[in-house]
Amino acid sequence: MDYLEFFDLKEDPFRLTPDPLYFYPSESHNEALSSMTYMVEQKEGFFLVVGEPGTGKTTLLNTFLDTKGWKDRAGIALVLTPRLSPEEFLLTVLDDLNVKIENTNKNEIIRAFRDFLIENSMLGRRIIIVDEAQNLPDETLEELRLLSNLETEKEKLLQIVLIGQPELRKKLLMEKLRQLNQRITLRAILNPLRMNETSDYINYRLIKAGKGSVIFKENAKKLIHKSLMGIPRLINLISSRTMMAAYLDASKQIKKRHVLYAIRHLSDNCTKKGFRTATVRLIFILLFTIAFAVTVS
């Protein structure tokens, strides 16, 4: 009997892929999703979302794109590799929006973009979404501010969403980016989950995966929350390993000892006395892996 069959599950409830089906509407995540939707519907200019690595920014983005069919209703330029010069950034955006240009001179690019937006203003919204926006060069961020000036007498022609880590907020406070910071009309912060949210989050993902017969004991969920500071991606990783520990133990109840086993397993088999050290090491290992993956991509 394999792992999923043992727990009567249809799929792995704690896989790390940013699947909108598994979007958990915590207080801060639900607020961010509602604000992003409002920003597009009301044609506001700038929207900022920040959160620590692993708090669900990409899942939030994918959920937004699925909400109300924005993926099909709006022209969306999604920039996932933001280390681009202003000219490279503009060309990437125009390519995503299928805007054809003959001249790559910056002034001509902006003119072509403006003409495109005006001509198509009645055909739907145009949205630029930048993920990992803390990596945008300062001059490219300033270019985004200039793009936000593209408007008619009644409305903005372009909505811009910046998604990034907390250092993006600090970056926007710099004097040279003050004008851009003032243009941001809506802001959201994705907070780590609280204890009650962590418990609900684990149950929510189990239900989405088919509910099955697996039961996480309350002390196990408390330990997961305490150890991983409410970071969803880390909760997924340790919960998956914890269920594997329970599977090897032929137990459908996830107990505290299974969580301890999973943490030790992911922390070079540290002893129980070294549990707190193991937890800290686990967090740093996982955050380093996340940061490295982002850098490589």
C-alpha positions in Angstrom: 0.0 0.0 0.0 1.5 3.3 -1.0 1.6 6.6 1.0 -1.6 8.2 -0.4 -3.6 5.0 -0.4 -2.7 4.5 3.3 -4.1 7.8 4.3 -7.1 7.6 1.8 -6.0 10.7 0.0 -6.4 11.6 -3.7 -3.1 13.7 -3.8 -0.3 15.0 -1.7 -1.9 17.7 0.5 1.4 19.4 1.2 3.2 19.6 -2.2 5.1 22.8 -2.7 3.7 23.9 -6.0 1.7 27.3 -5.9 -1.6 25.7 -6.7 -4.6 28.2 -6.5 -6.8 25.2 -5.4 -4.9 25.2 -2.2 -5.0 28.9 -1.5 -5.7 29.3 2.1 -7.6 32.6 2.9 -5.9 33.6 6.1 -6.8 37.1 7.3 -3.9 38.8 5.6 -4.0 36.6 2.4 -7.7 37.2 2.0 -7.3 40.9 2.5 -4.5 41.0 -0.1 -6.5 39.1 -2.7 -9.6 41.4 -2.1 -7.4 44.5 -2.4 -5.7 43.3 -5.6 -9.1 42.6 -7.2 -10.4 46.0 -6.1 -7.4 47.7 -7.6 -8.0 46.1 -11.0 -11.8 46.7 -11.0 -11.4 50.3 -10.0 -8.4 50.9 -12.3 -6.2 52.1 -9.5 -2.5 52.7 -10.5 -0.2 50.9 -8.2 -0.6 47.9 -5.8 2.2 46.6 -3.5 2.3 43.1 -1.9 5.1 42.2 0.4 5.8 39.1 2.4 8.7 37.0 3.7 9.9 34.0 1.5 7.4 31.2 1.7 4.4 33.2 2.8 2.5 32.4 -0.4 3.0 35.4 -2.7 3.1 33.2 -5.8 0.1 31.3 -4.8 -1.7 34.5 -4.1 -0.8 35.7 -7.6 -2.0 32.5 -9.3 -5.2 32.7 -7.3 -5.8 36.3 -8.4 -5.2 35.4 -12.0 -7.9 32.7 -11.7 -10.3 35.0 -9.8 -13.1 36.3 -12.0 -11.2 35.1 -15.0 -8.7 37.9 -15.1 -6.3 35.7 -17.0 -8.7 35.8 -19.9 -10.4 39.2 -19.3 -7.3 41.4 -19.0 -4.1 41.9 -20.9 -1.5 40.8 -18.4 2.3 41.2 -18.6 3.9 38.9 -16.0 7.5 39.7 -15.3 9.2 36.9 -13.4 12.8 37.9 -14.0 12.9 41.5 -12.9 16.7 42.1 -13.1 16.2 44.1 -16.3 17.2 47.5 -17.5 14.4 50.0 -18.3 14.6 49.1 -22.0 14.7 45.4 -21.5 11.8 45.7 -19.1 9.7 47.6 -21.6 10.4 45.1 -24.3 9.4 42.3 -22.1 6.1 43.9 -21.2 5.3 44.7 -24.8 6.1 41.2 -25.9 3.8 39.8 -23.2 1.0 42.1 -24.4 1.7 41.2 -28.0 2.5 44.8 -28.9 4.6 44.8 -32.1 7.2 47.5 -32.5 9.7 48.2 -35.3 12.0 50.6 -33.4 13.7 49.7 -30.2 14.5 53.3 -29.3 13.2 53.9 -25.8 11.1 56.9 -26.8 9.6 55.0 -29.7 8.9 52.0 -27.4 7.0 54.3 -25.0 5.1 56.0 -27.8 4.1 52.7 -29.3 3.0 51.5 -25.9 0.9 54.6 -25.2 -0.8 54.4 -28.6 -1.6 50.7 -28.0 -3.1 51.5 -24.6 -5.2 54.3 -25.9 -6.5 52.3 -28.9 -7.4 49.3 -26.7 -8.6 51.2 -23.6 -12.2 50.0 -24.3 -11.3 46.4 -24.9 -10.1 45.5 -21.3 -7.6 46.3 -18.6 -3.9 46.1 -19.1 -1.9 45.0 -16.0 1.8 44.7 -15.4 2.7 42.2 -12.6 6.2 42.0 -11.3 7.2 39.1 -9.1 10.3 39.4 -6.8 10.1 43.1 -7.5 12.8 43.8 -4.9 15.3 42.8 -7.6 14.2 45.6 -10.0 17.0 48.1 -10.5 16.2 51.6 -9.2 16.1 53.0 -12.8 13.6 50.4 -13.8 11.4 51.1 -10.8 11.5 54.8 -11.9 10.5 53.7 -15.4 7.4 52.1 -13.9 6.5 55.3 -12.3 6.7 57.1 -15.6 4.5 54.4 -17.2 1.9 55.0 -14.6 1.5 58.5 -16.1 -0.2 56.9 -19.1 -3.8 57.8 -18.6 -6.9 59.5 -20.0 -8.8 62.3 -18.4 -11.0 59.7 -16.6 -8.8 56.7 -15.8 -5.5 55.0 -15.6 -4.6 53.0 -18.7 -2.3 50.7 -16.9 -2.4 48.9 -13.5 0.9 47.9 -11.9 1.3 45.2 -9.3 4.6 44.9 -7.4 5.1 41.7 -5.4 8.2 41.3 -3.4 10.0 40.6 -0.1 10.1 43.1 2.8 13.3 44.7 1.5 11.1 46.1 -1.3 9.3 48.4 1.2 12.7 49.6 2.5 13.8 50.3 -1.1 10.8 52.4 -1.8 11.5 54.6 1.1 14.7 55.8 -0.5 14.7 59.5 -1.5 15.1 58.8 -5.2 12.1 56.5 -5.2 9.9 58.8 -3.1 7.6 59.8 -6.0 7.0 56.1 -6.9 6.2 55.3 -3.3 3.6 58.1 -3.3 1.9 56.6 -6.3 1.2 53.3 -4.5 -2.5 53.6 -3.6 -3.0 50.1 -2.1 -0.7 48.0 -0.1 -0.9 44.5 1.5 1.4 42.5 3.8 1.3 38.7 3.8 1.9 37.8 7.4 2.9 34.4 8.8 0.0 32.3 10.0 -1.1 32.6 13.6 -1.5 29.4 15.6 -5.2 29.0 14.9 -4.5 29.7 11.2 -1.8 27.1 11.1 -4.2 24.5 12.5 -6.9 25.5 10.0 -4.3 25.6 7.2 -3.3 22.0 7.8 -6.9 20.8 8.0 -7.8 22.9 4.9 -5.1 21.3 2.7 -6.1 17.8 3.9 -9.7 18.4 2.9 -8.7 19.7 -0.5 -6.6 16.6 -1.0 -9.6 14.3 -0.2 -9.7 14.6 3.6 -8.8 10.9 4.0 -8.3 9.3 7.4 -5.3 11.2 8.6 -5.6 13.2 11.8 -3.1 15.7 13.0 -3.1 15.8 16.8 -3.3 19.3 18.3 0.0 19.1 20.0 1.6 18.1 16.7 0.1 21.1 15.0 1.2 23.4 17.8 4.8 22.1 17.5 4.8 22.6 13.7 3.6 26.2 14.2 6.1 27.0 17.0 9.0 25.5 15.1 8.3 27.1 11.7 7.0 30.5 12.7 3.8 30.1 10.7 5.6 30.2 7.3 3.2 28.2 4.9 6.0 26.8 2.6 7.9 25.5 5.6 4.7 24.1 7.2 4.1 22.2 3.9 7.6 20.8 3.9 7.6 19.6 7.5 4.0 18.4 7.4 4.8 16.2 4.4 7.8 14.7 6.1 5.8 14.3 9.3 3.1 12.3 7.4 5.8 10.1 5.9 7.1 9.4 9.4 3.6 8.4 10.5 3.3 6.2 7.4 6.5 4.4 8.3 5.1 4.0 11.8 1.8 2.6 10.3 -0.1 5.4 12.2 -3.0 7.4 10.7 -2.7 9.8 13.6 0.1 12.4 13.3 1.6 12.8 16.7 4.2 15.1 18.2 6.9 12.4 18.0 6.3 12.2 14.2 7.0 16.0 14.0 10.1 15.6 16.0 11.3 12.8 13.8 10.7 14.8 10.7 12.6 17.8 12.0 15.5 15.6 13.1 15.5 13.9 9.7 15.7 17.3 8.0 18.3 18.6 10.3 21.1 16.0 10.0 19.6 13.7 12.6 20.1 16.0 15.5 19.4 14.6 19.0 16.2 15.4 20.8 18.1 17.6 23.2 19.2 19.6 20.2 15.6 20.1 19.0 15.6 23.9 19.2 19.0 24.1 17.4 17.7 21.6 14.8 14.7 23.8 14.2 16.7 26.9 13.7 19.1 25.1 11.4 16.1 23.7 9.5 14.7 27.1 9.0 18.0 28.6 7.8 18.5 25.6 5.5 15.1 26.0 3.9 15.3 29.7 3.6 18.7 29.4 2.0 17.4 26.8 -0.5 14.4 29.1 -1.3 16.7 32.1 -1.8 19.1 30.1 -3.9 16.3 28.8 -6.1 15.0 32.4 -6.7 18.5 33.6 -7.6 19.1 30.8 -10.1 15.7 31.3 -11.7 
